[in-house]
């Protein structure tokens, strides 16, 4: 078979997992559809921002301690006083994204990710980023961009399955269950013009200077973000970052420094008066992937909060993706996927909905490890290919899970036993498995005199390399430390499950 045909077949098999959830596939709407040329009214802007903010809370969730969130909000509110739109109700939150990012929604909702906070080393940097986002709100940049024909650039577009984003993490409202760091197609962030970025830069720097923070810190933050991105291997389309909605250049950072020199800075009135006090506020922050999204323990996928485990085929490549947890063999001739597809305790309801869209065969009701389940087989056409499916819907504690195996008809006999064996492993995780669940958290270690970051990393068993620690601490990796400096490290720590009630929302 020609290579392009093989590729299409593999894509069809892998995407089959994402086709069947509640029976309907909703395509993401054209972001430029139904645009108007008129800049929306302030009332409409506030309403849009409120709706989008609810989605951010549902699909991303907040991160950090109450104290950290209150601290970020306190700084933000001080900066808002200098905005031309200080009459708006501004809100500030630390959002649960591992990627370094910050964004503003129409109407005054402003977010900074835990991933970005982990890179900061001063209150000045935090104030600069928050000021920049306040500048976007003041300039009504999101409202203006929404009216442009080119539309918005989404933070992350999920294929809408069954009218809801579906994946494995804590349930939100209704049947929507989304993974951390992902947003539904209905929420998009503006891609700002160079002119708008420059305006937000200058406004943010003016706000910061008026409150006694260093306005040049915005440029140093850009430098840190650039180093972090280079260390991560450059632009990855699957990795969201500040640069996706805030494109930057070396000259933009240079212009920021030059503009900062023209500003009169008010007497310092910092909350965290030095670096040590600032980074102490970051202690305990989750860095990297959050365990609440579920983790792989070899071929076992364990979700501590939802309280389930599934063993995928040994030797298969696994992914904890935006819409499903997937595993597939090296030749990608098959795929097994796990999703949350509905709330409730009756998997037959989901099966009935699927049956209205697809002809189910061999339907059977059974128990899988003490849980009610419905199994079936089916055949569908996907991307011009015939796909054979093994389906299992399992009810557990108010949620219905779908375990779906997909392959081409000619490989059905080969993979069907694997699909069925995988579904049969859906279970409550053992105490030993839960004890294995770990996540990385930012911790502080006092440096010893003459020690390098490499020495601190080795002594503290940091999960960050010296190069990563260099970026996170804004210290050259080869520098011999004077001793006593608070050095940020990444520590591997046990995760304490936080059980989820599907009816509670977020």
N, C-alpha and C positions, 0 to 999 in steps of 0.2 A: 504494500500500500504506500503511495507517495507520502512524503513527510508531512505536507500540509494537511492531508486527510487524517493522518495519525494524530496530529495536533488537535484537529477539530473533534475527533472522537474522544480524546482524553478530556478536552474541555467540556464536552457534553456529559461525560460520565461524572466528572467532578461537580459540575453545576447542578446535576440532578438532585443532589441533597438539598439544594436551596429552592427547589421548585415546589415541593409539596410540604406545606405546613398546615394551613387550614384550607387548602384547596385552590386558592386564588393567588396569582402572581401580579402584584401591582408594580408597574414600571415607574421609575422616578420621573416626575414631570419635568418638562423642559423649563429650566430656570428662567428663561426669557419670555415664557408664555404669559399672556395677560398683563404685561408690563404697561404702565402708563408713563407718559413723559412728564407728568406733573409730580413735583416733589411732594411727598405725602405731608399731610398736616401734622402738627405736633401731637394732636390727640391720637391720630392713627399710628404715629411713630411709637408712642407710649404703649398703645394696645399691642402692637406687633412685638415690641420688646418684652412685654409681660408674658405673652404666649411663648416666645422663644426661650425666656428664662425658665419657665416651667418645664420645657423640654430638656434644657441643660441639666436641671436638677434631677429629672427622671432618668435621663440616659447616661449622664456622666456621674452625677452625685458630687458631694463636697468631700474635702479631705482635710487632714490636719486637725489639731485640737481646737476646742472652742476658743482658747486663749489666742492661738495663732490667727484664727479667722477674725477675732475681735481686733487684734493688732493691725492686720491688713486693712480692715474697715476704718479704723481710727486714722490711719495715714491717709487713706483715700478721702475721707470726709474733710480733712484739713485742706487737701488740695482742691476739692470741689468749691470751696469758698471763693476761689479766684476765677472760677469758670464763668463765662457769660451766660451759662444755663444752670446756674447754681439753684434755681428754683425747682429743677427736676429732682425727683426722688432717686438718688443714686444708691446702688447696692454694690458691695464688694464681697467676693467669695474666693476661697481657694478651691479650685476644681480638681477632681480626681483624674488627672491626665498625667501619664508618665513622661510624655513629651514636653519639652520646654516651650510653653506657649502662654499667650495672654490675648484676650479679646474683649471687645465691647459690643454689646447689643444695643439696638435703638432704644432710646428712652433712658439710658443711664445704668444698665446692668453690666458690671465689669468683673472679669474673672482673670485670675492668674493661676497657672497650673502648679501642682506640687513639683513637677519636673523642672520648671523654671526657678522656683524658689530654691531648690537644691543647688543651683548654680550661683546664687547671689551671695555676696559677702559684705554687704553694707545696707543700711537703711536707705542711703542715698539711691542705690540701684533700684530698690523696690519702689521708692517714691517716683523715680524717673519713669519706670514702666507704667505705673498707675496713672501718672500725669499724662503720659502719651495717650493712653486709652481714654482718659477724660477729655483730652483734646479732640479725639475722634467724635465723641458725643457732642462736644461744644460746636464742632464744625458740621454736625449733622451728616457726616460722611456716609454712614450706613444707609440713612434715608435717601441720600442722593444717589448712591450706587444702586439701590434697589430699582430705581427708575430707568437705569441705563439698559439698553438693549442687550448688551453682552451679559447681563445677569450677574449673579453672585457665584463665587467659588465655594462649594460646600466643604465644611470641615471634614466630613466623611459621609458619602452616600451609601446607604445600605439598600440592597434589593428588597423592596417591600414584599413581605411574604404574608399572605392572609391579612393584608391591610395593616400589619404591624411589624416593626422591626423585631426580629426574634434572635435570640442567642442565649448563651449560658452565663448568667450572672444573676444578681438579685432582681426579682420581679418589680416592675414599676406599676403604674396604673393600668387597669384593664388587663389585657393579655400581652401587653408589650413587655418584653424582656430583652434588654440590650446589654452588650458588653462594655466594660469600662473603656473610656477613651473613644467611644463611637457616638455619633449623632445621627438621627434619622434624616431622610432626604428633605423633609420639610423645613429643617433648620439649616441655614447657610450663613456664612460669614463673608462680609464684603471683601473683595480684592481692591485695595485702595490704589489710587493713582499716585504718581510720584509727588504731585503737587499737594495732595491730601496728606501723604506721609510727612512731608516737610512741614506742613502746617501743624499737624499733631505733634511732631517733634518739638517745634518751637513753643507751642502752647504749653506742652508738658514741662518743658524746661523753665518757662516763665513761672508756672505754678510752683514748681519745686523750689526755685530761687526765692520766691516770695515767702516761702515757709522755712527757709534756712537750710534746705538741702542742696547738695552740689549738683548743678544742672548738667555738668559734664558726665555724670554717672550714666546717662543714657548711652553714650558712646562706648563706655567701658563695658556695659551690658551687651551691646551689639558685638563687641570684640569677643566676649566670653561665649556668646551664642555661636559665632563663627567658628571658634576653636572647637566647641562641642560638636558641631555639625561635621567638621572636617574629621574629627576623631571617630565619629559614627560612620564614616565612609561616604560623606557627601549627601546629596539629595536623594532620598528614598521616597518614591511616590506613595508608599504605604505607611509612611511615618510622618505624622503631623508635626509641624513646628511653627514657631513664631514667624518664620520666613514665608510660610505659605500664604498668609494674609497680610504680611508686612514685609514685602521684598526690600532687601537692603543692599547696599554697595559700600565699598570702602570710602567713597567720597561722601556718602551720607553720614557716616561716622565722623569723618573729618569736618564736615560742615557743622555737625552738632557740637564738636569741640570749639570751633571758631565762634559759633553763636553763644556758647556758654561764657566765653571770655567777655562778651559785651554786656552781660547781665549783672545787675547789682544783687548780691545775695544777702538776704536778711540775716540777722544774728542767728546762729545755730540754735535750733529748738528741737533736737532729735529726741525720740523716745528711747531708742536703743543707742546710747551715746557712742559706742565703739563697736568694732567688729565682733569682739567676743560676746558682748551682750546680744548682738543681733543673731549670730549663728546659734546661740543657745536657744533661741526661740524656734529653731528648725529641728532641734533634737527629737528624734522619733519619727520624723517624716518618712513615709514609704517612698523608696526610690526604685525605679524599674517596675516590672509587672507586679500587680497587686494580687495577693492570694485570694481575695474575695472574688476574683474572676475565675477561680479554679486553677489547678496546677496539674502537670503531668509528673507522675512518679514512675519512671520507665514507661511501660505501655499502659499503665493505669492512670485514668483521669479522675481526680478527686476534687469535688467542690465542697469545701468545708461549710459554707454558709447554707447552701441548699441541702446539704446532707446526702449526697449520693456519690457513687463511684461507678465507673465503667471501664472494663479492660478491653483495649483495642488490640487488633492482631499484632503479634510479636514481629518486629522487624519492619513494620510499616512506618512511613513518615507521618507525623501527627502535627496538627495545627489547632491552636485555640483561636479561631477566627472570629470575625465580626458577626456572622450570622449562624455559625455552627462550630462545633468541635469536630474536626475531620481527621481521618487517617486513610492513607492510600499506599499501595505497594510501589516499588521503584518504577515499574513500567506504567503506572497510573491507569491501569486497565480496570480498576474498580475503586470504590470509595465507600467508607462507612462514616456516617455523620450523626451527631447527637444535637438535638434542639429542644428547647422548651416551646411548645406550640399553643398551649391554652391553660387557663386556670380551670380548676374543677377536679372532681374525683372520678369522673366516668370517661375512660378512654373511648368508649363506644360512640360518644357524641362527636369526637374528632373524626373517628373512622367513618361515621355516617356523613359528615361534611365532605370528607375526601371522596367518598363513594358517589356523591352527586356530581363530581367533576371527573373522576377516573374510575374505570371499571376495576373493582377489587376482586381478586380471586383467592381461594383457599382461606377465607376469613375464619378466624377462630378466636374464642375467648379463653384465656388461661391465666394462671398465676405465675409471675416471675419473681422468685425470691420473696414470696408472700404478698406481692403487689398485684392488683388487677391489671391485666394487659389484654390488648387485642392485637393480633398479628394478621398479616395478609401479604399477598404478592400482587404485583401489577406490572403493566408495560405502558410506557409513554414514549412519545417522540420529543426529543430535545435537541435543538440545534441541528435538525436534519438527521439525527441518529435515533435508532430504536434503543431504548434503555429498559432493562429488566430491573425491577425493584423488589427488595425485601423490606417490609414495613412492620414496625412494632410500636404501639402506643402504650405507654405505661403511666399509671396514675400513682403519684406519691405526694402526700401531704399538701394537697390543694393545687398541684400542678400536674399537667400531662406532658410527658416527655415523648419525643419521637426518636427512635433509632432506625435509621434508613440505610440500607445497603444498595448500591447501584453498580451495574456493570452492563456490558453488551450481551445480547442474547446468546451468542456463541460461547461466552465465558460463564454463563449462568450456573451450569452444573458444577463448575470448578469453585465458584465463590459462594454459592448459596449456603453451604454448611458453615463457612466463616461468618457470614452475615448473621445467621441464626445463633451461633455460639456467642457472638459479640453481644447481641441483644440480651441473651440469657445471663450475662454478667452484671447487668444493671442491678445495683444493690445499695444498701446502707454501707457507708465506709466503716472499716474497723477502727477501733481506738488506736491501733498501731499506725494505720494509714494517716489518721488525723494528726498524730504526733509527728509524722514525717513532713507535714506541710510547713513550708518556710517562706519567708519573704525578706527582702532586703530593706533595712531602715537606716536612715542617716543618724550616725552617732558621732560624738566628739571625743577626741583623744588628745591629751596634752603632749606636745612634742618634747623630746629630750634635746639637750644642747648638742649641736653637731650632727644631729640626725637629718637624713633626707626624707622626702615623702615615701621613697621606696622602703626605708627602714620603718617608718610609721605603718605602712601598709602591711609589712611582714609581721610586725609586732602585734598589730591589732587584728590580723586575719581579715583585712579589708577585702571586700569583693570587687572593689575598684582597683584598677591597675594604677601605677604611679602616674601615668599620663592622664587618666581620668581624674585622679586626685588633684593633679596640677590644674585642670580646668575648674573643678569644683571649688578649689581653695584659692584660685588666682595666685598661685605660687609656682615658680619654676621647679620642675621635678628634681633638678640637680642642686638646688640651693641648700646649703647647710643651715639648718634652722637654729635660732638662738636659744630655743628652749622655752617651754611654757605656752607656746602658741596653741590655740584651739584648732585642731585639724579635723575637718570633716572626713569621715570614712563611711563605708557602706558595710553594715554588719548583717550577716545572715541570722535571722531569728525565727523562733517558732511562732506560728500564727494561731491566735485564739479564735475559734469559730464564733460567728455572730449569726445565729439562726434567723431566718427570714420568714415572716408571715406574709404570704402572697396577698392577703386582703388589706394589708396595712398601707400599701403604696410606699413611697420613699420620703 
